[in-house]
Amino acid sequence: MNAQEYADRQAGITRALIALVLQLVGIFRAPKLSRRDWGNLLAALYPHVDDARRQAAELGREFFDSQREQHLPDLPRHNTLLPAYHPEWFAEAMEPARLALSRPGAPEEAAAQVALRAAKEVENGGRRAILRAVDADPVVRGWARVATGRETCGWCMMLVSRGPVYTSADAAGLDLNDTSAAELWQKAESGDLESRDVIDELMTRWHPGCDCKVVPVFKISDWPGRDAWKRAEDAWKKYTKGYGGLDALNAFRRAVESGELDVRDFSIAA
C-alpha cells in the first residue's frame, strides 16, 4: 500500500463517519441543547466513532506493515497493540463542540464542528497506530507528517516542511486548540522557530478538519512524501526569508491563502 492509497481509504472511512454524525446531530438538535441532551448525543455517537477509529487504526497499521515489508522484506512483522480508546476521552475531545451547539439558535456551522471533531478522533486512530508502531519498532528511523492536498492549510504546510522527526514518537496530546497553539507559538517567538522541542511538540498536533497523515521513515533517502517535503521545505525558505517566529508563519500562510502556493503541489500524490 502506498501513501496515496492509504489516504484515499482513510478518506472513505472519515466521509462515512461525518455523514452519520450529521444525521444524528440533526435528530438530537434542540433550540437549546441541555447537558442531558448532549450526553445522549455522545452516547449515540460513541459506538460509531469508536468503530471508525478502530478501522482507521487497523488501516494505519496495515500501511505501516506494508512500508516495513517494502524496505525490510527479510524481517518478521513487529507486533504492536493498537491504541485504546474510551468514552471519557471522546467526551473530553468533543467538549468545545458542545459549547457551540448549546448556544440558543446555534447555526449549522455548530453541527459541522461536531462532525469535524468526531472525524479528528477517527483520523487520530490511524495516526496513533503508526506513531505507536514507530516508537516500538527499533528498525524505524523516524516518521514524517505529509499532506493530502485536500484540507491542507498554511499551518499544516509549515509542519510538513519540517520533514522527518528522528526521535521516538510521542503520540500523546493529539489535540490542538487556540490556547495551546498560542502558547506553543509564544515559545517559538520568544526564542527560535527552529527550536526542536517546540517543533517536535507541534508535529504531533492536529486541528479539527485536518487530514494530514503520519508516514514511517525506514530510509532517510526514500520514504512516502519525501519529494513533497523537499518542495515544501524550499517554499518555506522562500516565503519566510527575513522573517522569524509568528511573522514567518504569517508570511507562509499568506502565500498559501492567496493561492500563490498551491497546496496540491505539496501533497503525497504530487
Secondary structure as GFF3:
##gff-version 3
##sequence-region A 1 270
A	DSSP	alpha_helix	3	28	.	.	.	ID=ss1
A	DSSP	alpha_helix	35	71	.	.	.	ID=ss2
A	DSSP	alpha_helix	87	102	.	.	.	ID=ss3
A	DSSP	alpha_helix	108	136	.	.	.	ID=ss4
A	DSSP	beta_strand	142	146	.	.	.	ID=ss5
A	DSSP	alpha_helix	154	160	.	.	.	ID=ss6
A	DSSP	alpha_helix	178	190	.	.	.	ID=ss7
A	DSSP	alpha_helix	196	203	.	.	.	ID=ss8
A	DSSP	beta_strand	213	217	.	.	.	ID=ss9
A	DSSP	alpha_helix	226	239	.	.	.	ID=ss10
A	DSSP	alpha_helix	245	257	.	.	.	ID=ss11
A	DSSP	three_ten_helix	263	266	.	.	.	ID=ss12
###
